[in-house]
């Protein structure tokens, strides 16, 4: 099958499905589709969708940098877990509400969460770049360590798997602009993590496509030898890219924890619930373009927001089944577009010393 | 991929293949020792916030390892009265039996050059299939010893079949659509959990129980204990099941080493190009080896039902330990109460899946 066509088909299918819901919903307002449309077009659903997109979109941008540079980082799920958990714990240990040295504790906690994610990314980078470990296994290890470490540390600090609640970010309201109907309350009266996501994906796009560093990153993934010949240190570029993936994933994880969750449940798959893997699917869907990944993230998070809403309304859909839709979608994306434009040297160790 | 990288990788592969058994054992031992040291460090650090009257490090790693090891076998035979059939030993062997199946499942896929992270999902669906098949077959089959002899195979075959189908999916997706099996199997674990929850609550729920679980299978469908050996009957462990697992290891070893299927499987794991050149249909082989791998995981699920729970539950495997067990006493290491149980509690659900000495799978990626 032509993989390039896969994305086109998928995009078309999503478009047709959405159009079908809109048309059918408008024609029969009392039907399920009508209700779906009603729920989907409510500002509160969009608002929640934006909030839920934060970890997915930012982790996806992080994943793009790592993979573009030639290091496949499937450990971003682990980075999300680490940053979300650490952000909550740090905020709790600082005393929750209030400020330390004039900086609100929530923001310090946010910062510590991002740092923890970067530290884990550094570990991953050293193992992959310095010790030539297999990237898939090392990524799995990052995930599994995080999956075990978060509930373990929580057990030590709180005596149970789930952390205590901490205060969250309040909404930031932009005067005047927030008065605009629909757009105002959604985009100009949102949590700071939503602005971080929108700015972060923009910065990511600019960095990757419009700067010298971005060119090096892409060259390091496509043709490291050429980059090396041009006098750029491939290892250094890969280190920076993996650390950047830690920064972005950290922003996403800490943003989810302190913007939306307000606590961290460490049981089972933890509160992250596979969002890191969903992020991988979104950037494949978005063809390694941060803005495309942002758009694909909305698909997943919008679905989640609609599902949550319908559950509240007591709609008789088995929620467990609806909850599996994102994971099935990830598989479909992998099947249809999984291989389109994987960087030529992704997954390979680069040794500058050889002939 | 450049030629240089290719050479590098080949050299590494050659190195691994020519490593003597002695070197491999040494490598594994080194990894084991290192991980024990890291574990000791974690124990030390986690003792800092605990309150034990003045000392900085509240938990002694040596004591923890002592408890872990001798707790798992039910006491130190050198210093106390110890019988090999004690309660802790039975618990440990019960877990061992299940792990043998899941480990075998991962190993088969691994030999074929693939990572089956989906054993968890294969086990979950296999356990449900086993319980449902046994429950449906019970009215048509005699009870008593004859029922035991007929129902256990029915359950095991059902578990293997569904586990196999669930394993074949990522195999086919990798073979025919080149979807990375690591991610698809992880996703399929999530999906399996959802499907089993829905099937349980909508179709197979035990009406008398508030917990999501099937009705119990008849007592005679349980894998029987061997009366003479005398493991404590209050723990659900059957030596027969362990022997079955060991026999299956032998069978898989035979298939991998002595049959042409096994030869093809191992060759395509180590030298995909060579296997292809030798006439192996590598795509079909991916699907069949993942099917075999999934079937083994599914049998692991069967044993959960036939040996341990007598029913399928929404929370099997990794969740099992969380349902039970009192909170640990304050000031003691959390693992001290019962090593196997406690230690399982702090690990992720996917602890079933990690292959020992995991190595790279390089096949599916584009060069």
Interface residues (C-beta under 8 A of the other chain):
Chain A: X1 X74 X134 X136 X137 X140 X144 X147 X148 X151 X152 X153 X155 X156 X157 X159 X225 X267 X268 X269 X274 X277 X280 X318 X320 X321 X323 X324 X327 X328 X330 X331 X334 X335 X336 X338 X339 X342 X344 X345 X346 X347 X348 X349 X350 X351 X354 X355
Chain B: X1 X2 X4 X5 X7 X8 X9 X46 X49 X50 X115 X117 X173 X177 X178 X179 X180 X182 X183 X184 X186 X187 X188 X190 X191 X193 X194 X195 X197 X198 X201 X202 X319 X322 X327 X334 X346 X347 X348 X349 X350 X354 X358 X359 X360 X361 X362 X365 X366
